[in-house]
């Protein structure tokens, strides 16, 4: 199992519809890749987020499908804790409100009103307005793994931290260059990363 997930990598944070964009969206700059396993039973998939570590674990029963780093809410705008379900998915979501209406929030997976997992720059410390940002490589795979109704558990810490935390590749994109504005506002922004999103093993 260890070897299988040495290439598993970070995941970014969720964001409030009113203000989670923070003027930067994460793209695949540099060599960052994520491995995610295809579930045998998609209805058994569960997402677990530890806010203290910012680790996201996608589980199918006791089987680890993906373990990546995300970026959660900063003090004052924390990511909510509790038991939730994905109730809305939108691969091509854009920011609805000003400032910067139209800013992409790709691979949106909403688990509470105005809170969702989506693509964005991942920082090493909590930095969002409550949403959970993921690197594009991770966000696309999370989007492929979950469906409307997938359970989501969010807590300050989880048993998976001790069991699988060492498999999570640390990520800090705060100094990554801003993407080209024209590209960011085009439909091409929402193209999936290269390669197979889910691996059958």
N, C-alpha and C positions, 0 to 999 in steps of 0.2 A: 504494500500500500504506500510506503514511504516513497519509493522510486517513482510511483505513478504520479505523485503530486509535487515533486520537486520543481516542476515548471508552473505549478498553480500560482496565480498572482493577484495583485491587488485590485481593489474594488472601491468605487467611489460613492460619494454620498448623495443622500436624498435632499430635496430642497423644497421650501415653501413656495407655492405659486406666486405669492406676493413678493418674494425677494430672495430666492436661493441661488440665483445665477452668479452673483458676486463678480461680474465682469470678465470671467474666464471660463472656458469650457475645455476639458481635457481631450486631446487628440493623441494619436499613437506616435508621438515623437520618441525616437530612440528605440532600443530593442526591448520591448515589454510584450510578453505574450502570456496568455492564460489558457490552461487546460481545464476543460469541463467535461465530465462524463455524461452520456445520455442516460436518462433514468430507464429502468426496466418497467416501472409503473409510474407514469407521470402524476397520477392522483395521490401518490405517496410522498411527493416532494414537499419539503418544508424549508423555509428560509429562517436562519437564526443570526441575529446581529448582537454583538457584544460592544456596547458603547465605550467601555474603558479601554479596550484594545483597538477599536474600530475595525474588527475582523468580521467578515460575513462568511457564514458557512451555509452551503446549500446541501441539505441532507435528503436521502431517501431511506427512511428508517435509520439503520445504523451505518448505512453506506454514504461516505463522503463523495459528493459530486463535484464540488468546487469550494475552494477556500481562498478568499482574497481580502485585501484591505479596502475599506471604504473611508468616507469622510463624513462625520456626523456633526450635529449641531453644536455650536459654540455656547459658552455660558451666556445665559440670557435668552437664547433661542435654541433650547435643547431638542434633540430628537426624542419623541415620546416613547416611553417604555410601556410594555404590555403585550397582549395577544391580539393580533390583527389578521386580516386576510387581504390578499391582492383583490381589489375590486374594479380596477381600471388599468388598461394597458394602452399605450400610444407611442409607437416607435418614432413618429415624426412630430412630437409635441414641441411647441415653441412657447416662450414666455408670453403670458397674456397681458401683463400690466407694465406700466412704466415704473422705473426707468428701463430703457432698452427692451421694449416690447418686440417680440419676434426672435429673441435670442433662443437658440436651440437648447432643448432639454431632452435629448434623444433617449430612447429606450425607457420612457416613463412607465413605472410600475407603481401605482398609487395604492397605499395600504391604509391610509387615514385621510380624511378630507384635507386637501392641500399639502399632504406629505407623501413623498414617493422616492423610490430609487431612480436615479437617472445618471446619464453621462455627465462628467464634469471633472475639473482639476481636483486631484486628491492631495490633501495636505497631511503632514505627519501628525498634526494636532487638530482637534475639533475646530471647524471653520465655517460651517454652513449655517443657514437660518432654520435648520431643523430637518431638512431633507437629507438624504444619503447619496452622496456623489460616488461614482465609480469611474475608473478609467474606461475608455471606450471598449477595450478588449474584454473587460469584465462585464460592463453594462450590457453589451450585446448578448453575452452568454447567459447572464441572469435573465434577460428578457426571453431567451429561448427556453430556459428551464422552467419558468413559472407560467401559470395560467390564472385566469380569474377564479378565485376561490383558494389559491395556494395559501396555507397558513404562514404567518410571519410572527416570530417571537423576538422581542427586543428587550434586553436587560443590561444592567451594568456589567455583568460578567456571566459566563456560561461554562458548563463542563467542557465544551469543545475547545475552549482556550487552552486548557492543559493538554488535551489530546491531540489537537491539530494546529494549534497556534504557531508551532515551529515551521509549518509548511507555508505560511503566508509570507509572500515577498513584500517587504516594506517599500513604500512608495511616497515620494514627496515631489509634486509637480509645480510647486509655487513659482519656480523660476523658469518654467517652460515658456517658450515664445508664444505670443498671442497668434492664433490662426488668422489667415487672410480673411478679412471681413466679407468680401464678396462670396468666397467659398462657404463661409459659415452661414450666410443667409440664403444659400442656394439649396435646392433639393439634393444635390450631390453629397451634402454633409451627412445625410442619413444612410449612406451606403454601408453595409456590413463590413467589418474588418475581413481581410483576406483569410482564407483557410476554412476548415470545417469548424463550426461553432461547437458542436457536441460530438464527442468521440464515443464510439461503441466499444466497450471493453467489459 
